[in-house]
Amino acid sequence: MTAQDQATLVRRGLALAWFIVVWDVIEGVVAVAAGLAADSIALVGFGIDSAIEVFAASVVIWQLRAGAHARQQPALRAIAVTFYALAAYVAFESIRDLITQDKAGESLIGIVLNMVALIVMTPIALAQRRTGRALNNPVLVAQSTETWMSNALSITVLAGLGLNATLGWWWADPVVALVVAALAVQSGREAWHEASETATPEEHPSTTEDRT
């Protein structure tokens, strides 16, 4: 890969990360405002998920601005923490719904937010993963996995509404969401383990070359 190709991929990775930051800030503000107005814990939770995504994307921006392969160890550890935060949030919401037998009943705003998020963020996650693999950047690849998990949560909400309406399976949404939480924990472990195996800038002989 030439230096020009690498620079192009870095710019693409940064553009995708900035898009996620802007998108999730707007999405989070709308979700929290609507949730407080409608007294909807689910919508407020959707805003919390957006905040986690904003932090993860900000980590990617911080890492890529230093170079294609710079700061990977601390960035991967920060991404791992966001996976654990996502898992904790999803597990809490799911267990609460199962205990209280809270049936899927999202407001119209919640349904629209989940549908739009799914439509917009699916191609973004694909582009992130392709860019991260082409750049050999595990931080960008890890963040794309988190984006995929947020998409999966949107699917569980929409599927939960449908299953509850047609079959009365109110528990389907929280049960599937618990599976997503378990996958988030596993991804967090993998990111942390990969960070432990990633060379520091001083040990990474290609870091200087990446910046030239």
C-alpha positions as CSV (number, residue, x, y, z in Angstrom):
1,M,0.0,0.0,0.0
2,T,1.4,3.4,-1.0
3,A,1.5,6.3,1.4
4,Q,-1.2,8.1,-0.7
5,D,-3.5,5.0,-0.5
6,Q,-3.0,4.9,3.3
7,A,-3.7,8.6,3.6
8,T,-6.9,8.2,1.6
9,L,-8.1,5.4,3.9
10,V,-7.3,7.4,7.0
11,R,-9.4,10.3,5.7
12,R,-12.2,7.9,4.9
13,G,-12.1,6.5,8.4
14,L,-12.1,9.9,9.9
15,A,-15.0,11.0,7.8
16,L,-17.0,7.9,8.8
17,A,-16.2,8.5,12.5
18,W,-17.2,12.2,12.3
19,F,-20.5,11.2,10.6
20,I,-21.3,8.8,13.5
21,V,-20.5,11.6,16.0
22,V,-22.8,14.1,14.4
23,W,-25.5,11.5,13.7
24,D,-25.6,10.1,17.2
25,V,-25.5,13.5,18.9
26,I,-28.6,14.5,17.0
27,E,-30.2,11.1,17.5
28,G,-29.4,11.1,21.2
29,V,-30.8,14.6,21.8
30,V,-34.0,13.8,20.0
31,A,-34.4,10.5,21.8
32,V,-33.7,11.9,25.3
33,A,-36.0,14.9,24.7
34,A,-38.8,12.8,23.4
35,G,-38.3,10.2,26.2
36,L,-38.5,12.9,28.9
37,A,-41.5,14.4,27.3
38,A,-43.3,11.0,27.0
39,D,-41.9,9.6,30.2
40,S,-40.4,6.8,28.2
41,I,-37.4,5.0,29.8
42,A,-36.8,3.1,26.5
43,L,-36.4,6.3,24.5
44,V,-34.0,7.8,27.2
45,G,-32.1,4.5,27.0
46,F,-31.8,4.9,23.2
47,G,-30.2,8.2,23.9
48,I,-27.7,6.6,26.3
49,D,-26.8,4.1,23.6
50,S,-26.2,7.0,21.2
51,A,-23.8,8.6,23.8
52,I,-21.8,5.4,24.0
53,E,-21.5,5.4,20.2
54,V,-20.3,9.0,20.2
55,F,-17.6,8.2,22.7
56,A,-16.4,5.2,20.6
57,A,-16.3,7.2,17.4
58,S,-14.4,10.0,19.2
59,V,-11.8,7.4,20.2
60,V,-11.4,6.4,16.6
61,I,-10.9,10.1,15.6
62,W,-8.3,10.5,18.3
63,Q,-6.5,7.4,17.2
64,L,-6.5,8.1,13.4
65,R,-5.5,11.7,13.8
66,A,-2.2,10.5,15.2
67,G,-1.6,8.1,12.3
68,A,-2.9,4.9,10.7
69,H,-1.3,2.6,13.3
70,A,-0.6,5.0,16.2
71,R,-2.2,4.9,19.6
72,Q,-3.8,1.6,18.9
73,Q,-3.3,0.0,22.3
74,P,-5.1,2.8,24.4
75,A,-7.7,3.2,21.7
76,L,-8.6,-0.5,21.7
77,R,-8.8,-0.5,25.5
78,A,-11.2,2.5,25.3
79,I,-13.3,0.7,22.7
80,A,-13.4,-2.4,24.9
81,V,-14.7,-0.2,27.8
82,T,-17.5,1.0,25.5
83,F,-18.4,-2.6,24.7
84,Y,-18.8,-3.3,28.4
85,A,-20.8,-0.1,28.9
86,L,-23.1,-1.1,26.1
87,A,-23.5,-4.6,27.5
88,A,-24.3,-3.3,31.0
89,Y,-26.9,-0.9,29.6
90,V,-28.6,-3.6,27.4
91,A,-28.5,-6.2,30.2
92,F,-30.1,-3.8,32.7
93,E,-32.8,-2.8,30.3
94,S,-33.6,-6.3,29.3
95,I,-33.6,-7.8,32.8
96,R,-35.9,-4.9,34.0
97,D,-38.3,-5.6,31.1
98,L,-38.4,-9.3,31.9
99,I,-39.0,-8.7,35.6
100,T,-41.7,-6.1,35.1
101,Q,-43.0,-7.9,32.0
102,D,-42.9,-4.6,30.2
103,K,-44.3,-5.2,26.8
104,A,-42.9,-3.6,23.7
105,G,-44.8,-0.4,23.2
106,E,-42.5,2.2,21.7
107,S,-43.8,5.6,20.8
108,L,-44.1,6.6,17.1
109,I,-40.9,8.6,17.6
110,G,-39.1,5.6,19.0
111,I,-40.2,3.4,16.0
112,V,-39.1,6.0,13.5
113,L,-35.8,6.5,15.2
114,N,-35.0,2.8,15.2
115,M,-36.0,2.4,11.5
116,V,-34.0,5.4,10.4
117,A,-31.0,4.4,12.4
118,L,-31.1,1.0,10.9
119,I,-31.3,2.3,7.3
120,V,-28.6,4.9,7.8
121,M,-26.1,3.1,10.0
122,T,-26.0,-0.3,8.2
123,P,-24.0,1.0,5.2
124,I,-21.9,3.0,7.6
125,A,-20.9,-0.1,9.5
126,L,-20.1,-1.9,6.3
127,A,-17.9,1.0,5.1
128,Q,-16.2,1.2,8.5
129,R,-15.3,-2.5,8.4
130,R,-14.0,-2.4,4.9
131,T,-11.9,0.6,5.6
132,G,-10.5,-0.8,8.8
133,R,-9.5,-4.1,7.2
134,A,-7.9,-2.3,4.2
135,L,-6.0,-0.1,6.6
136,N,-5.2,-3.0,8.9
137,N,-6.6,-0.9,11.7
138,P,-8.2,-3.0,14.5
139,V,-9.6,0.1,16.2
140,L,-11.7,1.0,13.3
141,V,-12.8,-2.7,12.8
142,A,-13.8,-2.9,16.5
143,Q,-15.8,0.3,16.3
144,S,-17.6,-1.1,13.2
145,T,-18.6,-4.1,15.4
146,E,-20.1,-1.8,17.9
147,T,-22.0,0.0,15.2
148,W,-23.3,-3.4,14.1
149,M,-24.5,-4.2,17.6
150,S,-26.4,-0.9,17.8
151,N,-28.1,-1.9,14.5
152,A,-28.9,-5.3,16.1
153,L,-30.6,-3.5,19.0
154,S,-32.7,-1.5,16.6
155,I,-33.7,-4.8,14.9
156,T,-34.7,-6.4,18.3
157,V,-36.9,-3.4,19.1
158,L,-38.7,-3.5,15.8
159,A,-38.9,-7.4,15.9
160,G,-40.2,-7.2,19.5
161,L,-43.0,-4.9,18.4
162,G,-44.0,-7.2,15.6
163,L,-43.8,-10.4,17.7
164,N,-45.8,-8.9,20.5
165,A,-48.5,-7.6,18.1
166,T,-48.8,-10.9,16.2
167,L,-47.9,-13.7,18.7
168,G,-48.0,-12.0,22.0
169,W,-44.3,-12.7,22.6
170,W,-43.6,-9.7,24.7
171,W,-40.4,-11.4,26.0
172,A,-38.8,-11.8,22.6
173,D,-37.2,-8.3,22.5
174,P,-35.4,-8.5,26.0
175,V,-34.3,-12.1,25.5
176,V,-32.7,-11.4,22.1
177,A,-31.2,-8.2,23.5
178,L,-29.5,-10.2,26.3
179,V,-27.8,-12.2,23.5
180,V,-26.6,-9.0,22.1
181,A,-25.3,-8.0,25.5
182,A,-23.4,-11.3,25.8
183,L,-21.8,-10.7,22.3
184,A,-20.8,-7.1,23.4
185,V,-19.0,-8.6,26.5
186,Q,-17.2,-11.1,24.2
187,S,-16.2,-8.3,21.8
188,G,-15.0,-6.2,24.7
189,R,-12.8,-9.1,25.8
190,E,-11.4,-9.5,22.3
191,A,-10.7,-5.8,22.0
192,W,-8.9,-5.8,25.4
193,H,-6.9,-8.9,24.5
194,E,-5.9,-7.4,21.1
195,A,-4.8,-4.2,22.9
196,S,-2.5,-6.3,25.1
197,E,-0.9,-7.9,22.1
198,T,-0.6,-4.6,20.2
199,A,2.8,-3.0,20.2
200,T,3.3,0.4,21.7
201,P,4.4,3.2,19.3
202,E,8.0,2.7,20.5
203,E,7.8,-1.0,19.6
204,H,5.9,-0.6,16.4
205,P,8.5,-0.1,13.6
206,S,6.0,0.9,11.1
207,T,4.5,3.8,13.1
208,T,7.1,6.3,11.9
209,E,6.8,5.1,8.4
210,D,3.0,5.5,8.5
211,R,3.4,9.2,9.3
212,T,5.7,9.8,6.4
